[in-house]
Amino acid sequence: MSRPIHAVIHYAALQHNLKLVNSKAPSSRVWAVVKANAYGHCIEHVFDALRGADGFALLDIAEAEKLRDLGWRGPILLLEGVFDPRDLELCSRLGLWHTVHNEAQVQMLATHKTQQGHRVFLKLNSGMNRLGFDPIRYKSIWTRLNAMHQVEEISLLTHFARSESTSDVLQTLSVFKHATQDLPGERSLSNSGVVLGHSDLLAVEGFPDDWVRPGVALYGASPDAQHKSAKDWGLLPAQSLRSQLIAIQQVQAGDRVGYGAEHVVTKDMVIGVVACGYADGFPRVVGSAAQVLIQGRIRCPIFGRVSMDMLTVDLTPCLAQGVPVDVGAEVTLWGKSSEGMELSIDEVAAHAGTIGYELMCAVAQRVRVQSDVDIG
Ligand SMILES: *Cc1c(COP(=O)(O)O)cnc(C)c1O
């Protein structure tokens, strides 16, 4: 038998989250963002649940190929565009749409030999200063692209740096509005935070978003966990990281647990050893404030440092509730236990000083990933 740690991908949760996004932006088409192997969920395990989306957006051509192999014939968008001229050939062959955000990409397109015109998304730098053309140059780049036989259609795209702030969203909209005035073409603006939090605002401001680009919302974590939890948004976790206890230790006052012997036991207690460590993607920096779910429903705090392959938990809450625990007991690190109780990935992330996005993407290669459809 293999190590008990595994990630379960919840098919119905993915479908629910996609439906929620659709209901928030009913007149928009949806790019399901599946970069980074679907935020760590594995493209092959999310594809079927998300195929109700209008297209898939990602960065790596290898991932685009995987979608084509899975049978997806619809739109695929490369969010960072191409990196070298050969990529353009693959775009032609696989029918990929691509972002154009820098001069080098414009040049590559101009010299690309193709029979078939490309669908490009011209990116505006609306203030985030990461990718895209400045508002002042935007129209002239559009004009150059529009004159190329290699380009069939140009859509207009930008990205929000602070989707949690209404005033920042309005400011970005105003930059976008000025830069794209009088330009034809479909618009693509919103990430999860804007779709969930501001789609009404976009409508009121007269910015119909033709293509929204939700990522994290589909996977059931909050785009703005500091202010609003995934549950408050109505999202369901699509990934559960689960393992088992592989040892139990009875310890007494004065004993120490784990590396560095930092954690000193103050009373007799029972420690559970979980087959999950930082080499599985569980953050070592979480303090003992972080909790896990034992036997599907009992929250127990981490006790001692997280090591490479294991972590240790204080099983006192189980004993207090009269729930017997032994080797083999289920441990839920985040997501949903097999009894349906939730421990939000954003909560664990907060204890690690980071965001749910990072944890879900960082689940290590050695962790088995399976869809609950396959498990039954
Ligand atoms: C990753 C990404 C998204 C999705 O962002 P979420 O916050 O996960 O919804 C949207 N647009 C672009 C350009 C991205 O790179």
The ligand as a Tripos MOL2 file, in Angstrom:
@<TRIPOS>MOLECULE
LIG
   15    15     1     0     0
SMALL
NO_CHARGES

@<TRIPOS>ATOM
      1 C1         -4.3600   33.6730  -12.8620 C.3       1 LIG1
      2 C2         -5.0870   34.6680  -13.6700 C.ar      1 LIG1
      3 C3         -6.4680   34.8420  -13.5180 C.ar      1 LIG1
      4 C4         -7.2800   34.1300  -12.4520 C.3       1 LIG1
      5 O1         -7.1150   34.7950  -11.2290 O.3       1 LIG1
      6 P1         -7.9540   34.3290   -9.9330 P.3       1 LIG1
      7 O2         -7.6340   35.3480   -8.9110 O.co2     1 LIG1
      8 O3         -7.4360   32.9810   -9.5620 O.co2     1 LIG1
      9 O4         -9.3670   34.3050  -10.3380 O.co2     1 LIG1
     10 C5         -7.1120   35.7180  -14.3620 C.ar      1 LIG1
     11 N1         -6.4280   36.4160  -15.3070 N.ar      1 LIG1
     12 C6         -5.0960   36.2860  -15.4640 C.ar      1 LIG1
     13 C7         -4.4110   37.0870  -16.5190 C.3       1 LIG1
     14 C8         -4.3810   35.4210  -14.6630 C.ar      1 LIG1
     15 O5         -3.0650   35.2960  -14.8390 O.3       1 LIG1
@<TRIPOS>BOND
     1     1     2 1
     2     2     3 ar
     3     2    14 ar
     4     3     4 1
     5     3    10 ar
     6     4     5 1
     7     5     6 1
     8     6     7 2
     9     6     8 1
    10     6     9 1
    11    10    11 ar
    12    11    12 ar
    13    12    13 1
    14    12    14 ar
    15    14    15 1
@<TRIPOS>SUBSTRUCTURE
     1 LIG1         1 GROUP 0 **** ****
